[in-house]
Structures are given as C-alpha cells and as structure tokens.
Amino acid sequence: MKNVRSLLLLLLSGAIPFTSLAVLAGQKADAAESKPAWQIVWDNTVQAAKKEGEVTIYSTFGTSLKLEPFQRKYPEIKYVNFNYPTGGQIVTQKVMSERRAGKYLVDVIISGANTNYQGFHSAKLLEPLRPALILPEVVDPSKWWRGQHWYVDPEGEYVFVYFGNVARLASYNTNLVKPGEFKSYWDFLNPKWKGKIVARDVRRPGSGGDAMRFFYHNPELGPNFLRRLFGEAEITFSADNAQGINWLALGKFSLGLFFGDVDVAKAQGLPIDELDPHPFKEGAPLGVGSGTISIMNRAPHPNAARLFVNWYLSREGQLSTQKDASRGGTGTDSMRIDIPKDEVPPNYRRREKGNYLFVARPELSDTRPINKVVNEALAEAAKKK
C-alpha cells in the first residue's frame, strides 16, 4: 500500500506522466505473457506450498519411502511420511478415525489400488488429482506406458497408477521343477503335480489377489480353470506365507502359488524361484502393488500436496521411487517409459508387446465371485474323498 500511495503522489504531482505508467504496465504484462500458462500456475503453486511449509503423506510401502531428493529440491517444505507396510487396512482405519474426530491431517495417500479406490474413493474422501497435474512432463501421455495415464477409478480422475508390475503367479523348488515345462497355466493340472502344490489361502487378505483376478477374468482360463485347479490338483493351503515358502524350499512341495517374498528367500540361498509369466500363452497380470497416488480432500496443505504429486510423478521423482522400491530384487516398474529400467530385474520388466491384463481396473476389483468359485470347488473335492 505504501508503494501504491507513493506512486499516486508522483502521478498527481506530474513527476511521472501517465504515458510512462502505461509503458511500465505494458512491460510487466509482456513479461507475464512471455511465460506459458502452466509456468505461471506452477510458480504460484510453489510459492503457496512454501508458505504452507509441510506435506503429510501416508504410505503402505514395504520399506519407507526415500524422499530426500524432494527435500533437497524443496528445502522449505518439510515432508512427514507415515509408513504402514502391513497393509492399507490400517491406513484406511486411521484416516476414518481421524475424520470422525474432525481431524484432517493427511495430504497424500500412496498405497495399493484397494486402499485408494475401494477405501477412500468409495467414501468420497479424495480430491480430483487430474486437475492437479501441472508439469508438462507429467501431463504428457507419451511419457507413460502405452501413451496414456492410468487410473483405477472409472472417472479417470482420482487414483493415479504410477507402477505397473508384472505379477508373479507361481514359484517352484529349483531341485524338483524345470521351468521350461510350463507353457500354459493349464499345465498346473498335469497329473504329475497332483498333491505337490502348496498355495497361500487367497481368500484371506494378502498376496495373490492380482493372480486370482487374472485367472478368473482371462477368457482363456476363467471360472472353469479355477474350478479344476482347486477341485482336482489336491492343493494344500498355508495360511502363513513364511510357512509355505519353507515347505517349498524343503521339497515338501514342488510348486507354490500366490506367495510373496519369494525373491527374498531366493536371495538367502534357498532353492526356490518364481516362474516367469511371460512364456505362458495366456499372458500375465499387470498389477500396481503399492503404486497408486491420491490427494485427500480437505487436505491441510493443498498446494504442497499438488507440488509433491507433480514432483513424485516427474522423471526425477519416478527415478528415485523406482530405485527405492526395487531394492532387494523386487520387480517394481514405473509406468513412466522415459526413465532407465536398470534397477528393475529383467523378468519383472514390462515388455513392449507383452500380453497383459491390467487387473487393477475397477470392474475387476470384486473378489467375492472368485472366492465363491474356489469354495465351491473345494467343497466338491471334499465330497469325493
């Protein structure tokens, strides 16, 4: 205001002619016009985010996110990351409890499709994310797999997919099985494997959901494949992931289905490995793991949330995140295609012409009909014993 009053006094005194003021205004207008629209929006967002000074993230990564590159780039914005590696249910319950208490503490959720879509999107707790994308390198669909942005929600607005992982379906004892024997998932029904398959009970929360959705919705497999697999193969269930892997490593079983952390056991020297799904003629499931991101509505730091999401989905952000998530040999492949994939083990990388079923689509999310088929098959098998 002081500067404005001084300028008015100079104008009234004649010290500055009105024509000069027009020139000055024109110069400022030209400077503004020289910037593209996105740059103006971005600059304003960055400044507003710095004033907010913080962004709060809830994530379900198996290991804590390494966000130091973000902190180095934006030292004025403190990031607070609460990591819940045991699963999205805890995150969902935490946020719901906070909301019931009138507390709005989280800005960004980084989690799996079920948490962000079935949990928060269904409860109408998310802000549209698509309008928050500002940086041209993020907005440009050519930077992403198969030339498009991928969303879990049918509106294509709220739950952005940034990881596209080739899901592993089966593991094996390397002393008992030759992986070249398998060209089709129907080969699991070969009588030689009868009674020699152990499976994690996929009717319980945990790994294997992507595989089951793939089996059920793949037109070359479908419910009939599941009925025969669970009705004829005499599969033994293990409720405990570590127990199933141990049984497989000891040779008690030859094949394992739906187990997680096989890569960890392999790295420890146990004689187990995962079947590469690419040679199977029916294709492979493409899942997201913990690779979706959403912005909460009524976020306490909305500008910092938008800034963080744009950085996270940028080339720099995805390079850092892919490297972080691929530690230990796990296959986590960013949907960005303009970054190197050296960190991703070869068998886990998406292939340009790979035959994939994207199983995170909302119309495939309901597992109740899948579990119904499994339960019916098991019941029929029990009657025959």
C-alpha positions in Angstrom: 0.0 0.0 0.0 2.9 2.4 0.8 4.3 1.9 -2.7 0.9 2.4 -4.3 0.4 5.7 -2.4 3.8 6.9 -3.3 3.1 6.1 -7.0 -0.2 8.1 -6.8 1.5 11.1 -5.3 4.1 11.1 -8.1 1.4 10.8 -10.7 -0.6 13.7 -9.3 2.5 15.9 -9.0 3.3 15.2 -12.6 6.7 13.7 -11.8 5.6 10.5 -13.6 3.5 11.1 -16.7 0.6 8.7 -17.3 2.2 7.6 -20.5 5.2 6.3 -18.6 2.9 4.3 -16.3 1.3 2.7 -19.4 4.7 1.7 -20.6 5.6 0.2 -17.2 2.4 -1.7 -17.1 2.9 -2.9 -20.6 6.4 -4.2 -19.8 5.0 -6.2 -16.8 2.2 -7.6 -19.0 4.7 -8.6 -21.7 6.9 -10.3 -19.0 3.8 -12.2 -17.8 2.8 -13.1 -21.3 6.3 -14.5 -22.1 5.7 -17.3 -19.6 3.5 -20.2 -20.6 0.3 -20.6 -18.6 1.4 -23.7 -16.9 4.6 -22.0 -15.7 2.5 -19.2 -14.1 0.3 -21.8 -12.3 3.3 -23.8 -11.2 5.2 -20.7 -9.9 2.2 -19.7 -7.9 1.8 -23.3 -6.6 5.4 -23.5 -5.5 5.2 -20.2 -3.6 2.0 -21.1 -1.9 3.4 -24.5 -1.0 6.5 -22.9 0.6 4.2 -20.8 2.7 2.4 -23.9 3.9 5.8 -25.4 4.7 4.7 -29.0 5.0 3.2 -32.0 3.2 1.9 -35.1 5.1 2.0 -38.5 3.4 0.6 -41.8 4.4 2.1 -44.7 2.5 2.0 -48.5 2.5 5.4 -49.3 1.0 7.1 -52.4 2.3 10.1 -50.1 3.0 9.9 -46.5 4.0 9.9 -44.1 1.0 13.2 -42.3 0.5 12.2 -38.8 -0.2 15.5 -37.0 0.3 15.6 -35.8 -3.4 12.3 -34.0 -2.8 13.6 -32.4 0.4 16.8 -31.3 -1.4 14.8 -29.7 -4.2 12.3 -28.0 -1.9 14.0 -27.5 1.5 11.3 -25.0 2.6 8.7 -27.8 2.6 9.0 -30.4 5.3 7.7 -33.8 4.4 6.1 -36.0 7.0 5.8 -39.6 5.9 4.0 -42.1 7.9 4.6 -45.6 6.6 2.3 -48.6 7.2 3.9 -51.6 5.4 1.5 -54.1 7.0 -1.3 -53.0 4.6 -3.9 -50.5 3.5 -6.5 -51.5 6.1 -4.6 -49.8 8.9 -4.3 -46.6 6.8 -8.0 -46.7 6.0 -9.0 -47.2 9.6 -6.6 -44.4 10.7 -7.9 -41.9 8.3 -11.5 -42.8 9.0 -10.9 -42.4 12.8 -9.2 -39.0 12.2 -12.1 -37.8 10.1 -14.7 -38.9 12.6 -12.8 -36.9 15.2 -12.8 -33.8 12.9 -9.1 -34.1 12.2 -7.8 -33.5 8.6 -4.1 -34.4 8.9 -3.1 -36.1 5.7 -2.5 -34.6 2.2 -1.4 -37.5 0.0 -2.0 -41.3 0.1 0.5 -43.6 -1.6 -0.9 -47.1 -1.5 -2.4 -50.0 -3.4 -5.5 -49.9 -5.5 -7.8 -51.3 -2.9 -6.9 -48.7 -0.3 -7.2 -45.7 -2.5 -10.1 -46.9 -4.6 -12.3 -49.2 -2.5 -11.4 -47.3 0.7 -11.1 -43.6 0.1 -12.7 -43.1 -3.3 -15.7 -45.1 -2.4 -16.1 -43.0 0.8 -15.7 -39.8 -1.3 -12.6 -38.6 0.6 -10.5 -37.8 -2.4 -9.8 -34.7 -4.4 -9.7 -35.0 -8.2 -6.0 -35.5 -9.0 -6.0 -35.0 -12.7 -6.5 -31.1 -12.5 -3.6 -31.0 -10.0 -1.2 -32.2 -12.7 0.7 -29.2 -13.9 4.2 -30.0 -15.1 4.3 -30.7 -18.9 6.5 -33.8 -18.5 3.9 -35.2 -16.1 0.8 -34.2 -18.2 2.3 -35.5 -21.5 0.8 -39.0 -22.0 3.7 -40.0 -24.3 5.9 -40.2 -21.3 3.8 -43.0 -19.9 3.3 -46.7 -20.8 1.3 -47.2 -24.0 0.8 -43.4 -24.3 -1.7 -42.8 -21.6 -2.3 -42.0 -18.0 -3.6 -45.0 -16.0 -6.2 -44.6 -13.3 -8.0 -47.1 -11.1 -11.3 -45.2 -10.8 -13.7 -45.3 -13.7 -13.8 -41.5 -13.8 -10.0 -41.4 -14.5 -9.6 -38.6 -12.0 -8.7 -39.7 -8.5 -6.4 -42.8 -8.2 -3.4 -42.4 -10.5 -1.3 -45.5 -11.2 2.4 -45.0 -11.4 3.7 -48.6 -11.0 2.8 -51.4 -13.5 4.2 -54.6 -12.2 4.2 -58.0 -13.9 2.6 -60.0 -11.1 4.2 -63.3 -10.2 1.8 -66.2 -10.1 3.8 -69.3 -9.2 7.0 -70.3 -7.5 8.9 -73.6 -7.6 11.6 -75.7 -5.9 14.6 -75.5 -8.3 15.7 -79.0 -7.4 12.3 -80.5 -8.4 11.0 -78.5 -11.3 12.2 -77.3 -14.7 10.5 -74.0 -15.5 10.5 -74.9 -19.3 7.8 -77.5 -18.6 5.2 -74.7 -18.3 3.8 -73.1 -21.4 0.3 -72.7 -20.2 -1.4 -72.3 -16.8 -3.4 -75.4 -17.7 -0.1 -77.3 -17.2 -0.6 -76.9 -13.5 -3.3 -79.6 -13.9 -0.8 -82.1 -15.2 -1.3 -85.3 -13.0 2.4 -85.2 -12.1 1.8 -82.1 -10.0 -1.3 -83.6 -8.2 -0.8 -83.2 -4.4 2.5 -81.4 -5.0 1.2 -77.8 -4.9 1.1 -75.6 -1.9 -0.8 -72.3 -2.0 -1.3 -69.3 0.2 -5.0 -69.1 1.1 -6.0 -66.3 -1.2 -9.4 -66.0 0.4 -7.6 -64.1 3.1 -6.1 -60.6 2.6 -2.5 -60.7 1.3 -0.6 -61.6 -1.9 -2.3 -63.4 -4.7 -5.2 -61.1 -5.5 -3.8 -60.0 -8.8 -3.2 -63.6 -9.8 -6.8 -64.7 -8.9 -8.4 -61.8 -10.8 -6.2 -62.7 -13.8 -7.3 -66.3 -13.7 -10.9 -65.5 -13.3 -11.2 -62.8 -15.9 -8.9 -64.2 -18.6 -11.1 -65.6 -21.4 -8.6 -68.5 -21.9 -8.9 -69.5 -18.3 -11.9 -68.2 -16.4 -14.0 -69.8 -13.6 -13.7 -73.3 -15.2 -9.9 -73.1 -14.8 -10.3 -72.2 -11.1 -12.8 -75.0 -10.5 -10.5 -77.6 -11.9 -7.4 -76.2 -10.3 -8.9 -76.2 -6.8 -11.1 -79.2 -7.4 -8.6 -81.6 -9.0 -5.0 -80.6 -8.1 -5.3 -81.5 -4.4 -3.7 -78.2 -3.3 -2.6 -77.8 0.3 -3.3 -74.4 1.8 -0.9 -72.5 4.0 -2.3 -69.6 6.0 1.2 -68.4 6.7 3.4 -67.0 3.9 6.7 -68.0 5.6 5.5 -71.5 6.3 4.5 -72.1 2.6 7.9 -70.8 1.4 9.6 -73.1 3.9 7.7 -76.1 2.8 8.6 -75.3 -0.8 12.3 -74.8 -0.1 12.4 -78.1 1.9 10.9 -80.0 -1.1 7.7 -81.0 0.7 6.0 -79.5 -2.3 7.2 -78.8 -5.9 5.1 -75.8 -6.8 3.8 -72.8 -4.8 1.0 -70.4 -5.7 0.4 -66.8 -4.5 3.3 -66.5 -2.1 5.1 -63.2 -1.5 8.7 -62.6 -0.6 10.0 -65.5 -2.8 12.7 -63.2 -4.1 13.9 -62.6 -0.6 14.1 -66.3 0.1 15.9 -66.9 -3.1 18.5 -64.1 -2.2 19.0 -66.0 1.1 20.2 -69.1 -0.9 17.0 -71.2 -0.6 16.4 -73.5 -3.7 13.2 -71.6 -4.8 12.4 -69.2 -7.7 9.4 -67.7 -9.4 8.1 -68.8 -12.8 8.4 -66.1 -15.3 4.9 -65.5 -16.6 5.9 -64.1 -20.0 6.3 -67.5 -21.7 2.7 -68.5 -20.7 0.5 -68.3 -23.8 -2.4 -66.8 -21.8 -0.3 -63.8 -20.8 0.3 -62.3 -17.4 -1.4 -60.0 -14.9 -0.3 -56.4 -14.6 -0.8 -55.2 -11.1 0.1 -52.0 -9.3 1.4 -53.1 -5.9 1.6 -50.0 -3.7 1.8 -47.9 -6.8 -1.2 -45.6 -6.8 -1.3 -42.0 -5.5 -4.2 -39.8 -4.5 -4.9 -36.4 -2.9 -7.2 -36.3 0.1 -10.0 -33.7 0.1 -9.9 -31.1 2.8 -6.1 -31.6 2.8 -4.3 -29.3 5.4 -1.6 -28.4 2.8 -3.3 -28.4 -0.6 -0.7 -26.5 -2.5 2.1 -28.6 -1.0 0.1 -31.7 -1.9 -0.1 -30.6 -5.6 3.6 -29.7 -5.7 4.5 -33.1 -4.2 2.3 -35.1 -6.6 3.9 -33.3 -9.6 7.4 -33.9 -8.3 6.6 -37.6 -7.4 5.3 -38.3 -10.9 8.1 -36.3 -12.6 11.0 -38.1 -14.2 13.2 -37.2 -11.2 10.6 -38.5 -8.7 9.9 -41.7 -10.5 13.6 -42.5 -11.0 14.1 -42.1 -7.2 10.9 -44.1 -6.4 11.6 -47.0 -8.8 15.1 -47.3 -7.4 13.9 -47.2 -3.9 11.1 -49.7 -4.4 13.3 -52.2 -6.4 15.8 -52.6 -3.6 16.3 -56.3 -2.7 15.5 -57.6 -6.2 11.7 -56.9 -6.2 10.1 -56.1 -9.5 8.7 -52.6 -9.4 8.5 -51.0 -12.8 7.4 -47.3 -13.1 4.7 -46.6 -15.7 7.0 -43.8 -17.0 8.8 -45.1 -20.0 11.4 -42.2 -20.3 13.5 -43.5 -17.4 16.0 -46.3 -17.4 14.9 -49.7 -16.0 18.3 -50.9 -14.8 17.0 -51.2 -11.2 14.2 -53.5 -12.3 15.2 -57.2 -12.5 14.8 -58.3 -16.2 12.0 -60.8 -15.6 9.9 -58.2 -13.8 10.1 -55.5 -16.5 7.1 -54.9 -18.7 7.7 -55.8 -22.3 6.7 -53.5 -25.1 4.5 -56.1 -26.8 3.7 -58.1 -23.6 0.3 -59.8 -23.4 -1.0 -58.3 -20.1 -4.3 -58.0 -18.4 -4.5 -54.8 -16.3 -6.1 -56.3 -13.2 -6.5 -53.0 -11.2 -9.5 -52.0 -13.3 -12.5 -51.2 -11.0 -14.8 -53.7 -12.7 -12.3 -56.5 -11.8 -12.0 -55.5 -8.1 -14.7 -57.6 -6.6 -13.2 -60.8 -5.3 -16.5 -62.3 -3.9 -17.4 -64.2 -7.1 -13.9 -65.5 -7.3 -13.9 -66.8 -3.7 -17.3 -68.4 -4.4 -15.9 -70.5 -7.2 -12.9 -71.5 -5.1 -15.1 -72.5 -2.1 -17.5 -74.5 -4.3 -14.6 -76.3 -6.0 -13.1 -77.2 -2.6 -16.4 -78.4 -1.3 -16.9 -80.7 -4.3 -13.4 -82.1 -3.9 -14.0 -82.8 -0.3 -17.1 -84.8 -1.1 -15.1 -87.1 -3.4 -12.6 -88.0 -0.7 
